[in-house]
Amino acid sequence: MNWKVIKTNGTSNTTDGMGYDNVLKKLYFINEKVGFFGGDNSDLIDYKIDWREKARIKDAILLKTSDGGSVWKKQIPFEKGEVLCFQYIDSTLFALTQSYYGKNADSVRSHIYTSIDNGDNWKLSCTTEINLREIKFWTKNNGIVTSDELPYYNSKEAIYETKDGGKTWIGLFHLPAKLSGSYELSKNGIVYYLPQLTGNYIGFNLTTGETTTNRIPSNINPFSLYLDNRDNLYLITEDEQEGMLIYLKEKENYLAIKFPTKGLSVIKANIFESSISVFAQEQDNVSQKIRFFRSEDLGKSWNEENLPISYKASPIAFFGIDKVWAWSLEDQLQVRE
């Protein structure tokens, strides 16, 4: 595989006067050609303005490419606020945005938009004062979302379910334990999450309402969960001696997979079939170098690939087994293909 740098067209108006680009914060591709940049203009607003005022007046930004990342066209389908995440399933593209109101920006409204033509046109499906954080759908009608009910203090996390494509949401307050870390949603509608107490993970079936508690061996202390494209479940841990470790659940056993990132800070990783891609950053005070590691045999062996631009990679998007995009500098996108 090769890396190349694409000089982008249509992204230059997202950089502030100092040359910093923190506006494009979400990168998402629905296939090898069509992708989206999402973010907000808060970093372009006068830095002297109070952060609460910036949150109140910032505008959502959305750019679309149809050629794999070279040309980006600005779209204005959303109201004020910020783009938090995207998801594409069953030919339907979802976008979650959030806007703020009031002098202290303490009144939050979340918005869910849908598109059935690959992001050319959008329809507002829902506006709610619940502070939604991330959407996950397993069909175009069925999905869940997490919520921080109080956005800035005394944060309380909850899960809500939709059965009508995000138009209405019902709180799943009967779940047996508070969420901790991440949650995952399988292709057949099972929500996996870590409870507040360690020692197990929980699966909640949205169709049947059944709850399954799965014991975790005492030597594994995960802080997060992950599902790959085939719904294989991984437990993610950080070991003082070994660094990042993940464990693949195989029936009654767990397969340990050691990342080659000891002493590095993992930025983002992706597992597709037997391939693992990992971006990591050197943590010393002198170097900010970004490194990319790749395994084709589920972590049995690793190769490091040289990045054309190695001192910035954010945001990042993956598609399929090989394709990777990393936003690196103003008007420059590095692509693996």
N, C-alpha and C positions, 0 to 999 in steps of 0.2 A: 504494500500500500504506500501511497505517496501523500505528502502534505503540500499544499500550495496556498499562496496568499492571493485573495481576491480584493481588488480595489473596488469598493462599493460606490454606487451612485444613488443619491437620495438620502444619505444619512448625515450629511455635513451640518445640518441645522440642529443637531442634538448636542453640540459641544459648547461649553461656556467660554467666557472671555479668556480664561486661564488655560484653555486647551484640555480640560478634564472632561471626560465623557461618562457621567453616571446616570444618564437619562434612560438609555436602553438597558433595561434590567431583566427582561425575560425574553428568551429566544426559544422558539418552538417550531418544528417542522412537521407537517402532516404527511409528506412524502419527500422524495429526493429533490424536488424542485420548489414546492410551495412552502413558504415559511413566514413567520411573523416575529417582529420585534415589538415588545410591549414595555411601557414604562410611564414616566411622568416628567413634567418639566420643573420639578422642585429645585433641582440643582442649577437651573438657569435663572431662577428668581434671585433678586438682590440678597446677598448673604446677610445684610444688616437687618432684614426682616425677621421677626420672631418666628421660630420653627412652627408654632401653632398657626400663625397667619399663613405661612408657606403651605402647610398642609391643607388649609381651607381654600386657597385660591389656585392650587396646582391643577394642571390639565392633564388628562390621560393622553398618551401618545401611542399610536399604532401604525406600524409600517408593515407592508407586505411585499414579498418577493415571489416571482413565478419562474425564475430561472436559476434557482439554486443558491442565490445570495449575492448576485452582482448588482441588479437594479432593484431598488426599494421605492415603493410608492406610499406616500402618506395617506392614511384614511382618517376620517373624522366621524366614526360611528358612535362614540361614547361621549358622556357628559364629563364634567370636571371630576378629577380624582386621579386614580392610578390603576394600571393594569396589574393584577396579582398573579394570574395564571391562565393557561389555556388547557383544553383537552379536546381531542378529536376521536369520535367513535360513531360507528354506524352512519357514516357520511354526514355527521352533524358536528360542527365545531362550536365549542363552548368557550366563553371568556368571562372571567370574574373580575370585576372592577370594584373600587371602593372610593367613596367621596366623603368629605368632612364638612361639618357646618358648625356654626356658633363661634363666638369670640375665641374660645380656647380649643376649637376643633375637637370638642368632646362628644359631638353628635355624629354618629357614624351611619352611613347608608351603604349597603352592599348591593351590587347590581349584577345580574347574570344576563348575558347576551348570547344569542344563538345565531348560527349561520348555516344554511344548507347548500351554499354555493361556494364553498372553500374560502370564505372570508370576504367575498366581494360585497355582500349585503348582510346587514345584521338586524336582528329584532330583539328588543328588550323583552325578556321573559319574566323578570322578577326584580323588584326593589324591596329591600327589607332593612330595618334598623338593627337587625342582628349582625354582629361583626363577623362576617364570614371570612375564613382564611384560605382554604384550599378546597377545590371541588374534585370529585372523582366519580365518574359514571361507569357503569358496566353495561348498560344499553343506552340508547338515545333518550329513554324516558326515566330510567332508574339510576339513582346515584346517591351519594352522601356528600356532606361538607362538614368540616370542623369549624368551630366558632369560639372566639374569645369574647365572652359576653360583656366583659368590661375591658376596653381596649388598652388602657394605660396603667391601671393599678388593680390589685386584687383580682387578677385575671383568672377566670374560670372557664375551662375548656369543655365543650359539649359537641355531640354529633347530631346532625339533622339528616333526615332522609327525604328524598323526593321520588314520586312515582309518575310525574307528569312533565319531565324534562326541565325541571327547575322552576316551574311556575309557583308551586307551593311546597312548603317544607314542614315536616313533623319532627319534633324533638324525640330522640331515642334516649329518654332519661332513665329507662329501665335497664340499661346496660349495667352489668354487675360490678364494674370498677371504673374509676377515673382513668382517662387516657394518660399515657406518659410517653414522651418522645413522638415517634411517627405512627401513622396508621397506614394500612394497605387494604385495597379492595380487589378481590379476585374477579376473574371473568364470569364466574357463576354466582356472584353476589355475596361473598363471605367477607366480612370485615375482620381483619387481623390487627391486634394491638397489644401493647404491653400494659398490664395493670400497674397500679401504684406500688403494689408489693411485688418484689422480685420472685423468681422461681418458676414462673409459667408465662405463657402467652395465651391469648384468648381469641377464638374465632366465633363471630356472631353471624348466623345465616339470615340475611334479610328476607328471604322467601319464606322460610319455615319458622323463623323466630327462635331457633334452637341455638344454644350457647355451648361451645366445647372449650374446656380448659386443658391445655397441653403443658405437661411438665417439662422444665428445662434442666439439664444436668447441672449440678452444683458448681462445676468448674467453668460454666459459661454464664457471663453476666452481661447480657446485651443492653445497649442503650437505644437500639432502634431495630426496625424490621424492614425487609425489602422483598418484593415479589418481582421475578424476572418476567420476560415475555411469555414464558410457558407456565406461569403461576407457581414456579418453584419458590419456596420460602427460605429466606436467609435471615440469620440473626447476626447483627453487627456489634462487634466489641472492640475495645481498645486495650491492648495488653502492654504493661510497662516494659516488659522485656522484648516482646515480639512486634510491637506496634499494632497496626490495624489487622484484625482478624475477622473473617466472616465464617459462619457455619451454615452449610446447606443441610436442610432437613431431608433425610432419606429414610422414609418409613420410621423405624425406631432408632436410627442412628443419626449422627451429625458428622458431616465431613468438614474438617477444618481447612480453610483456604487462607493462606498467609499473603498479605499484600507486600510488595517490595518498597514500602514507603516508610520504613522505620526512620525516625528523625525528621520526617516531612509532615506537612499538614495537608490532608486530603481535601481537595476542593470539590470534586464531583466524580462519581463513578457510574458505570452502566454495565449491566449484564444482559447479553442477548445470546440465547442458546448456550454454546460453550465458550463464548468470547467475553472477556472482561476488559473494559477500558477505564483507565484511572488518570485523572489530573491531580497533581500534588504540587505543593509549593515548599521551597526551602525556607526554613524558619529562622535562620541567623539574621543578625542585624545588618549585615553587609549585603547579602544577596536576596533578591526577590524572585529568583528564577523559578519559572513554571516548568514542570517535567511531565511527560506523558508515558504511561506504561500500558502494555498490551499483552494479554494472554489469550491464546487460541485453544487451550486445553483445560479450561476452568481452574486456572491457578497453579497447575503443575509446573509450568515454566513461564517465564516472563521475558519480554523484550522491551527496551526503552527506545522510543522513536524520537528523533530530533524534531523539535518544533521550529518553524521558520521565525516565529516571534516568541521569545521565551520569558518575557517579563510581564505579560498580562494575558489573561484568558478568562473573560467574564463579560456577559453570560455565555453559557455553553449549551449546545443541543446535540442530541443523538438521534439517529434514525436507522433502523434495521441493524444488520450485523457489522457494517463497516463505516457508515457515514457519520462524520463528526464535524461540527462547526464550532469555532471559538472566536468571539469578538475580542480583538486584541488592541487595536489602536484606532484613532479617528479614521473612519473610512477604510478600514482594513479588517478583513475577515479571513481567518485561516481555516482551511477545509481539508479534511482527510477523505480520500476517495481511492 
